[in-house]
C-alpha cells in the first residue's frame, strides 16, 4: 500500500456524507468555543454555575453540555433523564444567542436541582420552569424583542414571557393550546415572581453583573458567620 497517499477510509465514495461530517465537526468546534466564552464571560451563566454548586449540583462543561445538530425550530434543551444541556450547534450562530440559550437551560437545570421538578408528568412544573427561564434568561429583554421587531409598552415583558413559555410547552408535549394556556395562567404569577437565584429580573448584562456580585457577597457573608 502506498503510504504517501492519504487514507480517506472510503469517505471519498460518499462526497455528501463527507461534507456533512466536516460541517458537523466545524459547527461542533464553533459551538464548544462559544460555550466556553459564555461560561467565562456571561454574568448570568457565572451566577447560575455558582448557585448550582451551592445547591449541591456543580456543573461540568464536559459532563453537562452537549453540542449537537437539532431540528431547525429549537436552539437548545435540558435532558432531565441525564441532567444534560443540549446546545443546537446548527441553530446558534451568534455569541449573544449562545449566552441566552446557556442561561435559559441552566435555569431549567437549577430548577431540576433545587426543586425536583417532575418534567414528564406534571405540566405545571414544566410551565413554571419555562416561565422562569423565559423571564430571567434575557429571552424577553428589550434588545432581544427589538431584534425580533416586537415592541410593546405596558407589561410587554410579561406577555413575552407568557407567550414563549406557552410555545415551549406546546413544542415538547402533546397538549392542546387551550389546556396549555390554562396551565400557564394558573402558575404564572407565582413563577414569574420567583427570581431565584438572581434576586431580581436581570433585564441586561448590567443587572446580571449586579446580581452576581450580590450573590458572591452573600456567600462571603454566610462564610464568615
Phi and psi restraints in degrees (value plus and minus 20) as a CYANA .aco file:
   2 UNK   PHI     -94.5   -54.5
   2 UNK   PSI      87.9   127.9
   3 UNK   PHI     -92.3   -52.3
   3 UNK   PSI     -36.7     3.3
   4 UNK   PHI     -98.3   -58.3
   4 UNK   PSI     -36.8     3.2
   5 UNK   PHI    -105.1   -65.1
   5 UNK   PSI     105.2   145.2
   6 UNK   PHI     -88.3   -48.3
   6 UNK   PSI     109.0   149.0
   7 UNK   PHI     -93.6   -53.6
   7 UNK   PSI     109.7   149.7
   8 UNK   PHI    -130.6   -90.6
   8 UNK   PSI     -16.7    23.3
   9 UNK   PHI      35.6    75.6
   9 UNK   PSI       9.8    49.8
  10 UNK   PHI      66.5   106.5
  10 UNK   PSI     -24.2    15.8
  11 UNK   PHI     -86.0   -46.0
  11 UNK   PSI     -43.5    -3.5
  12 UNK   PHI     -82.7   -42.7
  12 UNK   PSI     -41.9    -1.9
  13 UNK   PHI     -97.4   -57.4
  13 UNK   PSI     -35.1     4.9
  14 UNK   PHI    -151.1  -111.1
  14 UNK   PSI      52.9    92.9
  15 UNK   PHI     -78.7   -38.7
  15 UNK   PSI     -55.5   -15.5
  16 UNK   PHI     -88.2   -48.2
  16 UNK   PSI     -60.6   -20.6
  17 UNK   PHI     -84.3   -44.3
  17 UNK   PSI     -61.1   -21.1
  18 UNK   PHI     -82.1   -42.1
  18 UNK   PSI     -62.7   -22.7
  19 UNK   PHI     -83.3   -43.3
  19 UNK   PSI     -63.2   -23.2
  20 UNK   PHI     -84.0   -44.0
  20 UNK   PSI     -59.8   -19.8
  21 UNK   PHI     -82.7   -42.7
  21 UNK   PSI     -64.1   -24.1
  22 UNK   PHI     -85.4   -45.4
  22 UNK   PSI     -63.3   -23.3
  23 UNK   PHI     -83.7   -43.7
  23 UNK   PSI     -61.4   -21.4
  24 UNK   PHI     -83.5   -43.5
  24 UNK   PSI     -59.6   -19.6
  25 UNK   PHI     -83.7   -43.7
  25 UNK   PSI     -62.8   -22.8
  26 UNK   PHI     -83.4   -43.4
  26 UNK   PSI     -65.9   -25.9
  27 UNK   PHI     -84.1   -44.1
  27 UNK   PSI     -56.3   -16.3
  28 UNK   PHI     -85.3   -45.3
  28 UNK   PSI     -63.4   -23.4
  29 UNK   PHI     -81.9   -41.9
  29 UNK   PSI     -62.5   -22.5
  30 UNK   PHI     -83.8   -43.8
  30 UNK   PSI     -63.2   -23.2
  31 UNK   PHI     -81.5   -41.5
  31 UNK   PSI     -65.7   -25.7
  32 UNK   PHI     -81.8   -41.8
  32 UNK   PSI     -59.1   -19.1
  33 UNK   PHI     -86.0   -46.0
  33 UNK   PSI     -64.6   -24.6
  34 UNK   PHI     -87.0   -47.0
  34 UNK   PSI     -55.4   -15.4
  35 UNK   PHI     -81.6   -41.6
  35 UNK   PSI     -64.2   -24.2
  36 UNK   PHI     -82.8   -42.8
  36 UNK   PSI     -60.2   -20.2
  37 UNK   PHI     -82.7   -42.7
  37 UNK   PSI     -62.7   -22.7
  38 UNK   PHI     -80.4   -40.4
  38 UNK   PSI     -63.5   -23.5
  39 UNK   PHI     -84.5   -44.5
  39 UNK   PSI     -54.4   -14.4
  40 UNK   PHI    -105.5   -65.5
  40 UNK   PSI     -47.9    -7.9
  41 UNK   PHI    -142.0  -102.0
  41 UNK   PSI     -43.7    -3.7
  42 UNK   PHI     -95.5   -55.5
  42 UNK   PSI      98.8   138.8
  43 UNK   PHI     -84.9   -44.9
  43 UNK   PSI     -50.7   -10.7
  44 UNK   PHI     -81.4   -41.4
  44 UNK   PSI     -71.4   -31.4
  45 UNK   PHI     -85.1   -45.1
  45 UNK   PSI     -61.3   -21.3
  46 UNK   PHI     -83.1   -43.1
  46 UNK   PSI     -60.3   -20.3
  47 UNK   PHI     -84.8   -44.8
  47 UNK   PSI     -62.6   -22.6
  48 UNK   PHI     -87.0   -47.0
  48 UNK   PSI     -58.5   -18.5
  49 UNK   PHI     -79.5   -39.5
  49 UNK   PSI     -63.4   -23.4
  50 UNK   PHI     -86.5   -46.5
  50 UNK   PSI     -61.2   -21.2
  51 UNK   PHI     -86.7   -46.7
  51 UNK   PSI     -59.0   -19.0
  52 UNK   PHI     -82.9   -42.9
  52 UNK   PSI     -63.5   -23.5
  53 UNK   PHI     -82.5   -42.5
  53 UNK   PSI     -62.3   -22.3
  54 UNK   PHI     -86.5   -46.5
  54 UNK   PSI     -42.4    -2.4
  55 UNK   PHI    -112.7   -72.7
  55 UNK   PSI     -14.8    25.2
  56 UNK   PHI      67.5   107.5
  56 UNK   PSI      -3.5    36.5
  57 UNK   PHI    -150.3  -110.3
  57 UNK   PSI      48.5    88.5
  58 UNK   PHI     -81.8   -41.8
  58 UNK   PSI     124.8   164.8
  59 UNK   PHI    -125.2   -85.2
  59 UNK   PSI     113.2   153.2
  60 UNK   PHI    -135.4   -95.4
  60 UNK   PSI     113.3   153.3
  61 UNK   PHI     -78.7   -38.7
  61 UNK   PSI     -67.0   -27.0
  62 UNK   PHI     -90.4   -50.4
  62 UNK   PSI     -54.9   -14.9
  63 UNK   PHI    -105.3   -65.3
  63 UNK   PSI     -57.0   -17.0
  64 UNK   PHI    -129.1   -89.1
  64 UNK   PSI     -16.1    23.9
  65 UNK   PHI    -149.0  -109.0
  65 UNK   PSI     123.7   163.7
  66 UNK   PHI    -161.5  -121.5
  66 UNK   PSI     101.0   141.0
  67 UNK   PHI    -108.1   -68.1
  67 UNK   PSI     102.3   142.3
  68 UNK   PHI    -162.7  -122.7
  68 UNK   PSI     139.7   179.7
  69 UNK   PHI     -96.7   -56.7
  69 UNK   PSI     119.8   159.8
  70 UNK   PHI    -152.1  -112.1
  70 UNK   PSI     153.0   193.0
  71 UNK   PHI     -78.2   -38.2
  71 UNK   PSI     130.7   170.7
  72 UNK   PHI     -87.5   -47.5
  72 UNK   PSI     -26.7    13.3
  73 UNK   PHI    -119.0   -79.0
  73 UNK   PSI     -25.5    14.5
  74 UNK   PHI    -144.7  -104.7
  74 UNK   PSI     136.2   176.2
  75 UNK   PHI    -130.3   -90.3
  75 UNK   PSI     -41.8    -1.8
  76 UNK   PHI    -196.5  -156.5
  76 UNK   PSI     157.7   197.7
  77 UNK   PHI    -187.2  -147.2
  77 UNK   PSI     142.1   182.1
  78 UNK   PHI    -133.7   -93.7
  78 UNK   PSI      99.2   139.2
  79 UNK   PHI    -113.6   -73.6
  79 UNK   PSI      80.5   120.5
  80 UNK   PHI     -89.0   -49.0
  80 UNK   PSI     -43.2    -3.2
  81 UNK   PHI     -88.2   -48.2
  81 UNK   PSI     -47.5    -7.5
  82 UNK   PHI    -143.8  -103.8
  82 UNK   PSI     -12.1    27.9
  83 UNK   PHI      31.7    71.7
  83 UNK   PSI      33.9    73.9
  84 UNK   PHI    -153.4  -113.4
  84 UNK   PSI     120.6   160.6
  85 UNK   PHI    -116.2   -76.2
  85 UNK   PSI     107.0   147.0
  86 UNK   PHI    -118.1   -78.1
  86 UNK   PSI     108.3   148.3
  87 UNK   PHI    -131.1   -91.1
  87 UNK   PSI     106.3   146.3
  88 UNK   PHI    -103.8   -63.8
  88 UNK   PSI      75.7   115.7
  89 UNK   PHI     -84.5   -44.5
  89 UNK   PSI     -44.8    -4.8
  90 UNK   PHI    -105.8   -65.8
  90 UNK   PSI     -27.0    13.0
  91 UNK   PHI    -139.3   -99.3
  91 UNK   PSI     -27.9    12.1
  92 UNK   PHI    -127.4   -87.4
  92 UNK   PSI      92.4   132.4
  93 UNK   PHI    -138.3   -98.3
  93 UNK   PSI     -34.1     5.9
  94 UNK   PHI    -143.5  -103.5
  94 UNK   PSI     129.6   169.6
  95 UNK   PHI     -83.2   -43.2
  95 UNK   PSI     -57.6   -17.6
  96 UNK   PHI     -83.4   -43.4
  96 UNK   PSI     -57.0   -17.0
  97 UNK   PHI     -87.1   -47.1
  97 UNK   PSI     -63.8   -23.8
  98 UNK   PHI     -79.1   -39.1
  98 UNK   PSI     -63.6   -23.6
  99 UNK   PHI     -78.9   -38.9
  99 UNK   PSI     -62.7   -22.7
 100 UNK   PHI     -87.5   -47.5
 100 UNK   PSI     -62.1   -22.1
 101 UNK   PHI     -86.2   -46.2
 101 UNK   PSI     -64.2   -24.2
 102 UNK   PHI     -79.3   -39.3
 102 UNK   PSI     -65.2   -25.2
 103 UNK   PHI     -84.1   -44.1
 103 UNK   PSI     -66.1   -26.1
 104 UNK   PHI     -76.7   -36.7
 104 UNK   PSI     -68.8   -28.8
 105 UNK   PHI     -93.4   -53.4
 105 UNK   PSI     -51.1   -11.1
 106 UNK   PHI     -85.6   -45.6
 106 UNK   PSI     -51.6   -11.6
 107 UNK   PHI     -85.0   -45.0
 107 UNK   PSI     -61.1   -21.1
 108 UNK   PHI     -81.0   -41.0
 108 UNK   PSI     -63.3   -23.3
 109 UNK   PHI     -84.2   -44.2
 109 UNK   PSI     -58.7   -18.7
 110 UNK   PHI     -83.9   -43.9
 110 UNK   PSI     -64.5   -24.5
 111 UNK   PHI     -82.8   -42.8
 111 UNK   PSI     -60.2   -20.2
 112 UNK   PHI     -81.2   -41.2
 112 UNK   PSI     -58.0   -18.0
 113 UNK   PHI     -93.0   -53.0
 113 UNK   PSI     -67.3   -27.3
 114 UNK   PHI    -108.8   -68.8
 114 UNK   PSI     -45.1    -5.1
 115 UNK   PHI    -139.3   -99.3
 115 UNK   PSI     -22.6    17.4
 116 UNK   PHI      31.6    71.6
 116 UNK   PSI      37.6    77.6
 117 UNK   PHI     -85.8   -45.8
 117 UNK   PSI     115.8   155.8
 118 UNK   PHI    -111.7   -71.7
 118 UNK   PSI      67.8   107.8
 119 UNK   PHI     -87.9   -47.9
 119 UNK   PSI     -49.1    -9.1
 120 UNK   PHI    -118.3   -78.3
 120 UNK   PSI     -48.7    -8.7
 121 UNK   PHI    -137.0   -97.0
 121 UNK   PSI     -31.1     8.9
 122 UNK   PHI    -139.2   -99.2
 122 UNK   PSI      78.8   118.8
 123 UNK   PHI     -84.8   -44.8
 123 UNK   PSI     -46.5    -6.5
 124 UNK   PHI     -88.2   -48.2
 124 UNK   PSI     -58.8   -18.8
 125 UNK   PHI     -80.5   -40.5
 125 UNK   PSI     -67.0   -27.0
 126 UNK   PHI     -80.9   -40.9
 126 UNK   PSI     -66.2   -26.2
 127 UNK   PHI     -81.4   -41.4
 127 UNK   PSI     -60.6   -20.6
 128 UNK   PHI     -82.1   -42.1
 128 UNK   PSI     -66.5   -26.5
 129 UNK   PHI     -87.5   -47.5
 129 UNK   PSI     -55.2   -15.2
 130 UNK   PHI     -87.0   -47.0
 130 UNK   PSI     -58.4   -18.4
 131 UNK   PHI     -82.3   -42.3
 131 UNK   PSI     -67.5   -27.5
 132 UNK   PHI     -83.1   -43.1
 132 UNK   PSI     -62.8   -22.8
 133 UNK   PHI     -85.5   -45.5
 133 UNK   PSI     -61.6   -21.6
 134 UNK   PHI     -85.8   -45.8
 134 UNK   PSI     -57.0   -17.0
 135 UNK   PHI     -96.0   -56.0
 135 UNK   PSI     -60.1   -20.1
 136 UNK   PHI    -116.0   -76.0
 136 UNK   PSI     -34.3     5.7
 137 UNK   PHI    -106.9   -66.9
 137 UNK   PSI     -34.3     5.7
 138 UNK   PHI      79.4   119.4
 138 UNK   PSI     -20.6    19.4
 139 UNK   PHI     -77.6   -37.6
 139 UNK   PSI     -52.6   -12.6
 140 UNK   PHI    -133.2   -93.2
 140 UNK   PSI       1.2    41.2
 141 UNK   PHI     -86.8   -46.8
 141 UNK   PSI     143.7   183.7
 142 UNK   PHI     -79.3   -39.3
 142 UNK   PSI     -63.1   -23.1
 143 UNK   PHI     -86.1   -46.1
 143 UNK   PSI     -59.0   -19.0
 144 UNK   PHI     -86.0   -46.0
 144 UNK   PSI     -63.5   -23.5
 145 UNK   PHI     -89.1   -49.1
 145 UNK   PSI     -56.5   -16.5
 146 UNK   PHI     -84.2   -44.2
 146 UNK   PSI     -57.5   -17.5
 147 UNK   PHI     -84.6   -44.6
 147 UNK   PSI     -46.9    -6.9
 148 UNK   PHI    -110.0   -70.0
 148 UNK   PSI     -19.3    20.7
 149 UNK   PHI      43.2    83.2
 149 UNK   PSI      12.6    52.6
 150 UNK   PHI    -125.4   -85.4
 150 UNK   PSI      97.4   137.4
 151 UNK   PHI    -146.4  -106.4
 151 UNK   PSI     123.9   163.9
 152 UNK   PHI    -177.1  -137.1
 152 UNK   PSI     152.6   192.6
 153 UNK   PHI    -134.1   -94.1
 153 UNK   PSI    -121.3   -81.3
 154 UNK   PHI     -85.5   -45.5
 154 UNK   PSI     107.8   147.8
 155 UNK   PHI      38.2    78.2
 155 UNK   PSI      10.1    50.1
 156 UNK   PHI     -84.3   -44.3
 156 UNK   PSI     -59.5   -19.5
 157 UNK   PHI     -79.4   -39.4
 157 UNK   PSI     -66.3   -26.3
 158 UNK   PHI     -80.6   -40.6
 158 UNK   PSI     -63.2   -23.2
 159 UNK   PHI     -88.6   -48.6
 159 UNK   PSI     -56.0   -16.0
 160 UNK   PHI     -83.1   -43.1
 160 UNK   PSI     -66.0   -26.0
 161 UNK   PHI     -80.6   -40.6
 161 UNK   PSI     -66.4   -26.4
 162 UNK   PHI     -79.5   -39.5
 162 UNK   PSI     -66.4   -26.4
 163 UNK   PHI     -86.1   -46.1
 163 UNK   PSI     -61.7   -21.7
 164 UNK   PHI     -90.4   -50.4
 164 UNK   PSI     -57.9   -17.9
 165 UNK   PHI     -83.0   -43.0
 165 UNK   PSI     -63.1   -23.1
 166 UNK   PHI     -81.6   -41.6
 166 UNK   PSI     -66.1   -26.1
 167 UNK   PHI     -84.4   -44.4
 167 UNK   PSI     -56.1   -16.1
 168 UNK   PHI     -85.0   -45.0
 168 UNK   PSI     -62.8   -22.8
 169 UNK   PHI     -84.4   -44.4
 169 UNK   PSI     -65.4   -25.4
 170 UNK   PHI     -85.0   -45.0
 170 UNK   PSI     -47.1    -7.1
 171 UNK   PHI     -94.3   -54.3
 171 UNK   PSI     -48.1    -8.1
 172 UNK   PHI    -134.5   -94.5
 172 UNK   PSI     -26.0    14.0
 173 UNK   PHI    -153.4  -113.4
 173 UNK   PSI     126.1   166.1
 174 UNK   PHI    -105.0   -65.0
 174 UNK   PSI      72.6   112.6
 175 UNK   PHI    -169.0  -129.0
 175 UNK   PSI     122.2   162.2
 176 UNK   PHI     -97.9   -57.9
 176 UNK   PSI     138.4   178.4
 177 UNK   PHI     -80.1   -40.1
 177 UNK   PSI     -62.7   -22.7
 178 UNK   PHI     -81.5   -41.5
 178 UNK   PSI     -62.9   -22.9
 179 UNK   PHI     -87.2   -47.2
 179 UNK   PSI     -60.8   -20.8
 180 UNK   PHI     -83.1   -43.1
 180 UNK   PSI     -61.5   -21.5
 181 UNK   PHI     -82.1   -42.1
 181 UNK   PSI     -61.2   -21.2
 182 UNK   PHI     -82.7   -42.7
 182 UNK   PSI     -63.1   -23.1
 183 UNK   PHI     -85.4   -45.4
 183 UNK   PSI     -64.7   -24.7
 184 UNK   PHI     -80.3   -40.3
 184 UNK   PSI     -63.7   -23.7
 185 UNK   PHI     -82.2   -42.2
 185 UNK   PSI     -58.9   -18.9
 186 UNK   PHI     -85.3   -45.3
 186 UNK   PSI     -55.2   -15.2
 187 UNK   PHI    -125.8   -85.8
 187 UNK   PSI     -21.2    18.8
 188 UNK   PHI     -80.2   -40.2
 188 UNK   PSI     -73.2   -33.2
 189 UNK   PHI     -80.0   -40.0
 189 UNK   PSI     -66.0   -26.0
 190 UNK   PHI     -83.3   -43.3
 190 UNK   PSI     -66.4   -26.4
 191 UNK   PHI     -96.8   -56.8
 191 UNK   PSI     -54.7   -14.7
 192 UNK   PHI     -84.5   -44.5
 192 UNK   PSI     -52.4   -12.4
 193 UNK   PHI    -110.8   -70.8
 193 UNK   PSI     -16.1    23.9
 194 UNK   PHI    -112.0   -72.0
 194 UNK   PSI      83.2   123.2
 195 UNK   PHI    -121.2   -81.2
 195 UNK   PSI     -11.2    28.8
 196 UNK   PHI     -81.2   -41.2
 196 UNK   PSI     121.0   161.0
 197 UNK   PHI    -114.5   -74.5
 197 UNK   PSI      -7.6    32.4
 198 UNK   PHI     -97.3   -57.3
 198 UNK   PSI     -50.3   -10.3
 199 UNK   PHI      62.4   102.4
 199 UNK   PSI     -27.5    12.5
 200 UNK   PHI    -184.2  -144.2
 200 UNK   PSI     150.0   190.0
 201 UNK   PHI    -103.1   -63.1
 201 UNK   PSI      95.9   135.9
 202 UNK   PHI    -100.9   -60.9
 202 UNK   PSI      76.3   116.3
 203 UNK   PHI     -93.8   -53.8
 203 UNK   PSI     -30.9     9.1
 204 UNK   PHI    -185.2  -145.2
 204 UNK   PSI    -198.2  -158.2
 205 UNK   PHI     -81.4   -41.4
 205 UNK   PSI     -55.4   -15.4
 206 UNK   PHI     -83.0   -43.0
 206 UNK   PSI     -65.2   -25.2
 207 UNK   PHI     -82.8   -42.8
 207 UNK   PSI     -60.9   -20.9
 208 UNK   PHI     -86.6   -46.6
 208 UNK   PSI     -58.8   -18.8
 209 UNK   PHI     -84.0   -44.0
 209 UNK   PSI     -61.3   -21.3
 210 UNK   PHI     -84.0   -44.0
 210 UNK   PSI     -63.1   -23.1
 211 UNK   PHI     -83.6   -43.6
 211 UNK   PSI     -58.6   -18.6
 212 UNK   PHI     -85.1   -45.1
 212 UNK   PSI     -64.7   -24.7
 213 UNK   PHI     -81.3   -41.3
 213 UNK   PSI     -62.1   -22.1
 214 UNK   PHI     -82.4   -42.4
 214 UNK   PSI     -60.8   -20.8
 215 UNK   PHI     -85.3   -45.3
 215 UNK   PSI     -62.3   -22.3
 216 UNK   PHI     -83.6   -43.6
 216 UNK   PSI     -62.5   -22.5
 217 UNK   PHI     -85.7   -45.7
 217 UNK   PSI     -55.0   -15.0
 218 UNK   PHI     -83.8   -43.8
 218 UNK   PSI     -62.1   -22.1
 219 UNK   PHI     -82.1   -42.1
 219 UNK   PSI     -60.8   -20.8
 220 UNK   PHI     -86.5   -46.5
 220 UNK   PSI     -57.7   -17.7
 221 UNK   PHI     -82.7   -42.7
 221 UNK   PSI     -68.6   -28.6
 222 UNK   PHI     -87.6   -47.6
 222 UNK   PSI     -50.3   -10.3
 223 UNK   PHI     -87.9   -47.9
 223 UNK   PSI     -45.0    -5.0
 224 UNK   PHI    -114.6   -74.6
 224 UNK   PSI     -22.3    17.7
